Amino acid sequence: MVAATQVEQTTWYRCEKCGLVLATKLDAEQHEEWCAGDLPSYCW
């Protein structure tokens, strides 16, 4: 399940497993299906 966050009149969607924030709910849901629960390698 993804969490919606409102920032300056824009809704962002956060993966509840790793915290990655995405612009669309569909992208967040697809990401979360494959998420291992840790930070993505590109966050390092």
C-alpha positions in Angstrom: 0.0 0.0 0.0 1.3 3.4 -0.9 0.8 6.6 1.2 -0.3 9.8 -0.3 1.4 13.0 0.8 0.3 16.5 0.0 3.1 19.1 -0.6 2.3 22.6 -1.9 -0.9 21.5 -3.6 0.8 18.5 -5.3 0.1 14.9 -4.3 3.1 12.6 -4.0 3.0 8.8 -3.4 5.4 7.1 -1.0 6.4 3.5 -0.9 5.7 2.3 2.7 8.4 -0.3 2.4 11.4 1.9 1.6 10.1 5.5 1.6 10.8 6.3 -2.0 8.5 9.1 -3.2 7.0 9.0 -6.7 4.8 11.4 -8.7 2.0 9.0 -9.6 0.1 6.4 -7.7 0.5 3.9 -10.4 4.3 4.3 -10.4 4.4 3.9 -6.6 2.2 0.8 -6.7 4.3 -0.8 -9.4 7.5 0.1 -7.5 6.1 -1.3 -4.2 5.4 -4.7 -5.9 9.1 -5.2 -6.6 10.5 -3.3 -3.6 12.8 -5.3 -1.2 12.1 -2.8 1.6 15.5 -1.2 1.7 16.8 2.0 0.2 17.2 1.9 -3.6 20.9 1.8 -4.7 20.5 5.2 -6.5 19.9 6.8 -3.1 23.5 6.2 -2.0 
